[in-house]
C-alpha cells in the first residue's frame, strides 16, 4: 500500500481526491461512449463513400475506354500532352469531440495552356471532368478514413484512462481511506480507554 499519514487532514484530502476521480471517471466514460458512437458513424460514412468512389471510378474508366477507342494512342497522348488544369489543395482542421482532424479540399482550375478546344473532343473533355470529380471524392474518403484512425487512437487513449481510474486509482484511494479511517477509529478508541482509566484513577 502507498504510504499515507493516518491523519484527519489526509483523510479529507483523499476523500476530495476520490470525489474528483469518480467525477473524472464518469466524464471520461461519457467521452469514450460519445467517441465510439461518432467513430461508428464515420466508419459507416467511409464504407458508403468508398462504394460510391469505386462505382464511379469503374464507370468513368469504362467511359474513357469507349471514347479513346475512336482515337489512336498518339492522338490520345497529344490530347493530354500539355497540362490543362491546375490543382490547389487546401487544408483546415476540424474539431471532432476534442480531436483535431485535418480536412483536405482540392480546387481545380482550368489553365490557359494554348491547346485548341476544337481539337479536344467534347466527350473527352466531359470525361476528364468526371475524373476531376473523382479526385474530390478520393480526398473526401481520405479525410473520413483519417478521421476514423485519429478517433480510434483517442478512443484507445480514453479507454486506458478509464481503466486506470476504475481498476487502479479509485480502488487505491478507497483502500487508503479505509486504512486511515481504521487507524483513526483505533486511535479514538485508545483515547477513550485512556480517559476512562484516568477518570477511574482520580475518582
N, C-alpha and C positions, 0 to 999 in steps of 0.2 A: 504493500500500500504506500501511496505517496505520503511523505511525512507532512503532517499538519499539526498545528498547535491546537490543543483542545481548549480553546477559549471561546467565550460568547461572541466576541468580535469576529473571530474566524468563522464561527457558525453562521453569523449573519451574512458575511461575505459569500460563503458557499451557497447559502440559500438564494441570495441575489443572483449569483452566477448560474445556479440551477434554473432559476426562472428565465433568465436570458437565453440559456442554452436550449430550453424547451421551446421557447418562442422562435429562436433561430431554426430549430429543427422543423417546426411546423411550417415556417415560411419557405424553407428550402424544399420541403416535400411538395408544397404547392407550386413552387417554381419548377421542380422536376416534372411534376404531372402536367403543368402547362407546356413545358418544352416538349414532352413526349407527344402531346396532342398536336402541337404545331409541327413537329417532326413528321408525324404520320400524314398530316395534310400535305406537307411539302413532298414527301415520297410519292403520294398519290398524284400530285401535280407533275412530278418528274416522269412518272410512268406514262401519263397521258401525253405529255409534251414529246417524249421520245417516240411514242407510237405515231403521233402526228408528223414528226420530222421524218421518220423512216418512210412513211407512206408518201409524203410529198417529194422526198428525195428520189424515191423509186419512180414516181410518176413523171417528175421533171427530167430525170435521166433518160427514161424511155422516150419522152417527147423530143429531147435533144438528139437521140439516136435516129429517130424518124426524120427530123429536119435535116440533120447533117448527111443523111444518106443521099440527098439530092446534090451534094457538092463533093468535090474531090478533097483529099486530105490537105493539099496545098492551099486550096481556096479557104478551107476552114482555118488553117494556120494564119492566113493573111487577115481574116476577119478579126482575129484576136492578137495580131502582131503588136499593135500599139495599145497600151493600157487606156481604156476609155472611162474608167471610174476611179475615184479616189475614196478610200475608206478611212474614216476617222473613228477611233474607238475611245469612248469616254468612260470614266469610272467614278461612281459615287458610292458612299457607304450607307447602308440601311441598318436600322436597329431592330432586331427581332428578339424581343424579350431579353434585352440586355446584351445580346450577342451582335457585335459589329460585323455585318456581312457585306462584302464588296459586290457591287452590281454594275456589270458592264453593258454598255449600249453602243451600237455602231450607227454611224451616219454615212450613207453612200451618196456621193455627189458625182454627177457626170462631168468629165473633163473635156475641155476643148482640145481634142487630140489631132484634129485635122483630117480624120478619116471621113470618107464620103458616106453619108447616111443612105444614099441611094444604092451604094454597092453592098451595104449591110442589110441582109434580108430582115423584113419586119418580124417574121415568125421567130427568127433567131434572136432579135432584139427582145421580144416578149419572153422568150425562154431564158435569156440572160437575166432579165428582171426577176424571174421566178427563182433563179439560183441566188440572186442577191437577197431575196426574202428568206431563203433557206439559211443564209448566214446569220440573219437576225434571230431565226428560230434556234440555231445552234448555240448562239450566245445566251439566249433565254434558258435553254436546257442546262448549259454550263453553270449559269447563275443559280438555278434551282438546285442542281446536284451539289454544287459547292456549299450552298446554304445548308443543305441536309448534312453534309460532312461536318461543318462547323457546329451545327446544333447537336449532332451525335457526340462530339467531343465535350460540349458543355453539359450534356445530359450525364455523361460518364463522370465528369468532374463533380457535378452536383450530387450524383448518387454516392460517390465516395465520401463527400462531406456529410451527407445524411446518415450514412452508415457509421461514420466515425463518431458522430454525436449520439446516435441511437445505441450503439453497441460498446463504445469505449468511454467517451467523455461523460455523458449523463450518468451511466452506472458508477463510474469512479467518483463523481461528485456526490451521488446518493450514498455511496459506501462511506465516504469521508464524513458526510453529515451524520450518518448513523453512528460512526465511530466517536465523533466529538460529542454527540448527544448522550451516548452511553457513558463517556468519561465525565461529562458534566453532571449527569444523574448520580453517578458513583460518588463524585466529589460532594454533591449536595447531601447525599445520604450520610456520608462520613462526617460532614459538618453537623448534621442533626444529632448524630450519635455523640460527638464531642460536646455539643451544647447540653445534651441531656446528662452526660457524665458530670460536666461542670456544675450543672444545676443540682444534681444529686449530692455532689461534694459540699456545696455551700449551704444546702438546706438541712 
